[in-house]
Amino acid sequence: MGENLELVERARQSAARIAIIDERYAFSYKRLLADSRAVAAALLGQDSDLGEARVAYLCWPGYQYVTTQWGIWRAGGIAVPLAVSHPEAELQYCVDHSEASVIVADPDLLPRLKGIVSSRRLRLITTDQIATASVRDQALPAISASRRAIIFYTSGTTGRPKGAVWTHRAIQAQLSTMTEAWGWSSADRILSVLPLHHVHGVINVLTTALWSAACCEFLRRFDPEATWRRLSSGDITVFMAVPTIYVKLIAAWEQAPPRRRRAMSDALRALRLMVSGSAALPVNTFERWREISGHTLLERYGMSEIGMALSNPLTGDRVPGAVGRPLAGVDVHLVDESGSTVPDGTPGEIEVRGPGVFLEYWNDPGATRAAFRDGWFRTGDVAVVEHGRYRILGRQSVDIIKTGGFKVSALEIEEVLRSNPEVAECAVVGLPDPEWGERVTAAIVPRHGAELTADLVRKWAAERLAPYKVPSRVHVIDALPRNALGKVMKAKLRASLPG
């Protein structure tokens, strides 16, 4: 039977508690167990075990998303979550690359899938078909912890997304670590506003809540006003988001009348934990949120391949711009280009190992081999350890700019540029240059009404940065290209800028 999945066993022990609240109803763990079993039976049909067949699913954030994901796992399949925000071409890529044989979808999302299903002759099941079907009492397969459980497609900020495969054991290791590190309990209720095709929303928010017998409340999509209403309700205890969401929440707070602002700020003090991740948190956003909410955002570091590796403490000092120390059971070190460990204070690539690291890139043994060195996963991110805490300097390939013999962190320059009151957003990249190797180039989105020019930005930056860090080229643009999690797509930005 599939009852040996530890996540399922823990749910059985909390059957009477509320597991999920979405825009329609509240659902207990008992109901979740019954309905996910129905999904598993529908997927299995006459089979006894899906045997790690890939099942792609396109569901709105909410109860049916969860029953679908659990049903895939309980039937012995590999879950392939699809993004409701993606166009058909992106969905097709994930379906084709994962070699999914079945797709589960909410009925109103079918138009984006019909072409994919018909051209590939895939099996399609809608969530309402499962909900209204008569369920036969079918034995579920035994699922070992070593089985593949889910494929997360990487953000694709520097190239085509790769499918990071996680086992059930890796998921369980992550859940145990985060529960301990961030003090989860059955008394918690988290508000989910993140996309459910990445680690942040699926593991950190949803699955950690269910592992802890807590409650996960969904908004179908992020909306600043709706999010503020729920954060102000007194019901929510934990909130996790990306920096872009905090920026939008700050803007909504600033547009509210003074009396409403005070009420919003006072209500936030009922939350016990607020977390930011998936992208670098600008220091000015960190400070402004603390002024508004009284919360010092907990920053942490992770990625699709490793889950969470570094974190600021639940109790203790949280330093802006730093992502803390290694989590329990996670080994982290910094290495130079030859793979030798570097001393504190010296930048190096982050390498990670531990039970929560992913298994492989789907159907790409070459990329999998290249991603590991002596058992350590090579993140491609560069950091420095200062006073025992890790500070991320950026991606090795896109955020470390080699100009005139210097290695420059694009994130450091961005942090300085964002402190200009006339700058709303910015991104810094290196563009090829025959003389300098790369030229430091900034793309600036000005605040409404600001009259920024390239010369003004360069003059302002020159008073705050070393000469080789000052952008030699500045482009004032309307918006930065971002992916679903708010990360700036620097490869796309670089391609769009004139040389």
N, C-alpha and C positions, 0 to 999 in steps of 0.2 A: 504493500500500500504506500501511497505518497505521504502518509502521516509522519514519516521520519524526517521530513523537512523541518528544521528547527523553528523556522518562522511560523509554520503552520501549528506546530506543537505549542508554541508560546501563545498563539491566538486562541487555541482551544482552552487554555488556562484562564483566559479573560473573556469568555464567551458573552457575558452579560454586559460588558462595557461597550461604549460607543467607539467605533473605529473610524468611521468616515462621516463627514458632513459635507454635502455638496449643495448646489443651488436648489435641489428638490427636497431631500430628506436627510435624516440621520440614520446610519446603518450600524448595527452591532457587529462585534466580531463573530458571533454565531451566524448571523446572516451572511457575512463575508465568507465564512467557511463553506456554507451551503451553496452559495451562488458561484463561488470559484470552482467548487466541485462540479457544478453543472457545466461550466465552461470547459473544464477538463474532459468531461464525458462527451461533450459535443465535438471537441477536437479529436478525441480518440476514435469515435465511431466504433468500428469492429476491431480496432487495434488494441493491444494491451499496453503499448508504450510508444510514444512518439520518437524515442531513440535519438534525441537531440536534433530533430527536424526543426528548421527555423520557422517561426511563426511571427510575421510582421503584424503590427496592430496600430490602427489610427483611431484614437478615441480622444474625446474631449477630456480635460482634467476633471475627475470626478469618480464616482463609485464604480461605474462600468469600466473605466480604465483599470482600476485596481483588481476587480474580479477577473478581467481578461489577463492581466499580467500573472496573477496567482494561478489562474487556470492553466496557462501555458506551462508554468513551472510544475504544477502538480501532475500534468499529463506527460512530463518528461521532455518537453520541448525547450528550445532556446528562444527567448523573447527578443524581438527586434522592434523597439519602440520607434514609431515614426512621428515626425513633428507636424502638428496641425497647421503651423505657419508656413510650411514649405510648399512650393509649387510642385506640379506633377513631375517635372524633370528630376527634382531632388528626391522625391519619394521613389521614383523609378530606380534611381541609382542605388538606394539602400536595399530595395527589394531584389534587384538583380545581383548586387554584390554579395549579399548574404545568402543568395540562392533560396529565398523563402519559398515554401510550397503552399502556404496557407496565409490568408490575410483576414484579420478580424477588424471590423470597422463599425463606428456609429453610423446609422442610416443616413444622416444628413451630410456625412463626409464622403459618401460613395461616389459622387460625381468626379472627384479627383483620382479615383482608383479604377474606375471601370475600364479605361483604356489599357491600363497596366494589366489588369486581371484578364481581359479578353485576349490581348495579344500574347500573353504568356500561358494562358489556360491554367490559371491558378485557382485553387479552391477559395471561395469567398464566403465568409460567415458574418452576418450582422449581429450586433449586440442585442437587438430586439428579438431576433430569431432565437437566440439562446435563452433569453429571458422568458419567452412564451412556450418553449419546447417542453415536452414531457421528459423528465429525466429518469433514466433507468438506473438502478442500483448497480453501478459498475466498479469493480476493483480498480484502484489506481496503482500505478507502478511504484516500486521502491526507487527513491532518488538519493543517490549517494552525494556527499558533499563535494566530491571531485568532479562531478558532472558540470559541463558548460551550462550556464544559466541565462546569460544576456549578452547582447552585442551593443556596445555604445559606439556610435560613430563620432569620431573626433570632430572638433569644431571646424576644421578645414580652413584655418586662417592663413596657412602658408601653402596649401595644395589640396588635392582631392582628399576627402575624409577617409580615414582608415577605420576598420571595424575592430574595436578593442573588446576581446572576449573575456568575460569574467566567469569564474566558477561560483557555485553556491558557497564553497568554503571561503573564497575571497570576499564575497558579500557579507558573510557572517563575521569575518574578521573585522571588516570595516564597521559593521553595526555595533559590535562589542566595544571597539575602540572609541567610537563617537559617543556612545551611551555613557561610558565612563568619563570621557574628557569633558563633555558638556552637560553632565548632570541630568540626563533624561530620566523621567519617571512617568508612571501611569497618570499622574495628575496633570501632565502637560497637554496643551492643545496648540498645534502649530498651524499657521495660516500659509497655505501653499499658493503662490502666485507665479511660480517659475515654470518654464517649459518642461514637459515630462519626456524628454528624449536624451537628457544628459544626466551625468552623475549627480549634480547638485540637486536637481528637483527629485529625481527618482530614488536615490540612495540617502542623501543627507536629510532631506525633508520627509518624504513619504515613508520610505521603508524603515528608517530609524524610529519614526513615531510608532509604527505598527510593531516593531520589535520590542518597544518599551511599553506596550499596552496603552499607549497614549492615543490621542485623537488627532486626525489630520483633517482640517477644514479647507475646502477648495473654493477658489474663485476660478471661473472658467478661463478668464484671461486677466492680466494685470490691468487695473484701472486705478489711478491715484485716489479718486474720491471714494470708491468702494473699499479700497484697501484701508484708507484712513478710518472709514466707518467701522470696519471690523477691528482694527487695532485699537480703536477708542472704546470698544464695547465692554472691555473688562473680561472677556472670555478667553482671549489669546494670551499664552504665556511665552511662546517662542516664535521668532520671525527670522527667516533667512532670505537674503536677496543679493542681487548683484549691484555694483555701484551705480549703474544707470538708474535702477529703481529708486535708490535712496535720493539721487539727484531730483527725480520727478516728484518724490514725496516732499522733499524740501520746497520745491517750486509751488506745489499745491498748498503747503502750509503758509508760505509767504503771501499767497493770493487770498487767503482766508481773512475775514475781519478779525480785529484784535481779540474780541471775546471768544470767538471760535478757536483761535490759535491757543489761547490759554487752556481751554478745555481739551484740545487735542494733545497738548504737551503734558498736561496733568494725567491724562488717561494712559499715556505710554509708560508711566512709572509702574504700572501694574504688571508689565512684562518682566520676566526674569532674565531673558537672554535675547540679544539681537546680533546677528552674524552677517558678515559681508564676505563674498568670495567670488571666484570665477574670473575676476579681472582685478587689476591693481586699484585700490581705493585711494583716490586723491586725498591728500592731507586736509585740504580745505573742506572737502565733503565730510571727512571724519570729524573735524572740529565743529562744523556747522550742525551736524546731526546731534552731537553731544550738547550743544547749546539748546537745541530745540527739544530734545527728548530726555536729557539726563542720562542717556545710555552711551557708554564707550563701546563702540562696535567691536566685536571680536573678529579679527581678521585671521584667516587661515589659508593654507596653500594646498592645492591638490590638482589633479587632472584626470582625464578619462582613463588613463592607464594605471594610475596608482591610488585612486580615491583620495582620501585625505592623508597627508604626510606630516605637515607642520601646523601648529596652531598656537595662537596666543592663549593664555590661561583663562579658565573659567573664573577663578579668583586670583587676584594679583594684578600687576601692572600690565596694561596693553599699550604698546608703543606705536604711535602712528607711523605708517610706512614699513613696519616690521610684521612678519607673519609667525613670529614665535619660535618654538622649539619642536623637535620631533615628538610625535604622539607615542603613547605607550605601544611597544611591540614593533615600532617602525625604525629602521636604521636609515640614517641620512648622512651623506658626506659630500664635500665639494672637491672636485678634481680639476687639474689642468688638462691641457690638450693631449698629454701623454697618458692620462689616467691616474697620475700621482695625486695623492691627497694634498690640498693646500692648507696653509696655516690660517688661523682666524685673522680677519682683516684683509685677506687676499681674495679677490673674486675667483669663482670657479663654477663649473657646471654642477648642478644638483644631480646626484645619483641616489636612488632609493631601492631598498629591498625590504621584504616583509611578507607576511601571509596575505595581506590585502592587495598585493600587486596583481595586475591582470595576467592571464595565461598566455595570450598570443594575439597577433593581428590575424583576423579571419582570412584564410586562403592567401597568406602572404608570408611564407617562412623566411624569405630574404629580409623583409622589413623587421620581422620578429628577431632574427639573429642580430641585425644591426642595432636594435634597440637595447640590447643587453651587453654588459661587459663584466665578465667574471661573476655573474649572478646579480649584478646591480642594473636596475633600469636607468637608462640615460635619458633624463627628462628633456634636455635641450634648453633648459632654463639656467640662467646665470644668477648667482646670489653671492652675498658676502655675509660673514658672521661678525656681528658687532655686539660686544657685551653679552655674548652668549645667544643672541637672537639673530635669526636669519632675515635678511632684507633682499628682496628680489630686485635684480637689476634689469631683467628682461629676457626675451628669447635670444638664444645664441645667434640664430640666423637673421632675425629681423629687428631686434632691439639693441644689439651690440654693434655699434657703428665703428668701423676702422677708418679713421681719417687722419692723414698726415702723420702716421706712426702712433697715434693715440687710439685707445679703445674707450669709447664713450657710451654711456648708458642713455638710450632714448627715454627711458622712464624718468630718469633724473631730470633731464631737460624739460620733459612735459610737466613735471611737478612744479618747476620754477615758472614756466609759462602760464600755468593755470592760476598762479597767484596774482597775475595781472588782472585787475578788476574789469578790464575791457574784454577779456577772453572768456568765452563760454565753454568751449571745448578745444582740444588740440591733439595732434598726433605728430610724432617725429620719426622720420625714416632716413635711411642712408641711400642716396642715389649715386650710381657709378660716376666716377670722375677720373680722367686720365692723370691728373696732377696729384690729387689728394687721396686717390683710392675710392673713397666715398665722400660725398658732401652731406653735412648735416642739413636736413631739409624739414621744415615745419609746415604743417597744414593747420590753419587757425580758423575756428568758427567764432566770429565776434558776438558779443552780447548785443541784444536788440538796441539799436540806436547808436552803437559805438562806431567810430570812424577810424578803424585801424588800417594802417598801411604796412607794407613789408619793412620799410625803413623805421617806422615807429617801433615795431616789434623788435627789430634787431638792436636798436639803440637801447630799448628798455632791458633786453636780455643781456647786453654787454655790461651793464652795471651790476649784474648778479651772477654771471657765469664766466668761467675761464674762457679765454679767446677761442680755443679750439672747440668749445662746446656751443658757442653761439651759432644759431642756424645761419648759414651763408645764403640760404634761399628760404623765403617765406611765401606761402600761398594762402590767401584769404578765400575760404570756400563756404558754401551754405551748410553742408552736413558731412559728417564722417561716415564711411561705409561700415556697418556693424552687422554681426551675426545675431542669431536668436538670443544669445546670452549677453549681448551688449558689448562683446569684445570688438575692438576695431580690427577690421580686416586689412592688415597693413600691406599684404601683397597686392590686393586690389587697389588700395590707395596709392601705393608706389607706382603701379602701372598707369594710373590716371594722371599723375603729375608730370608736367613737362620736364625734360632733363636739364 
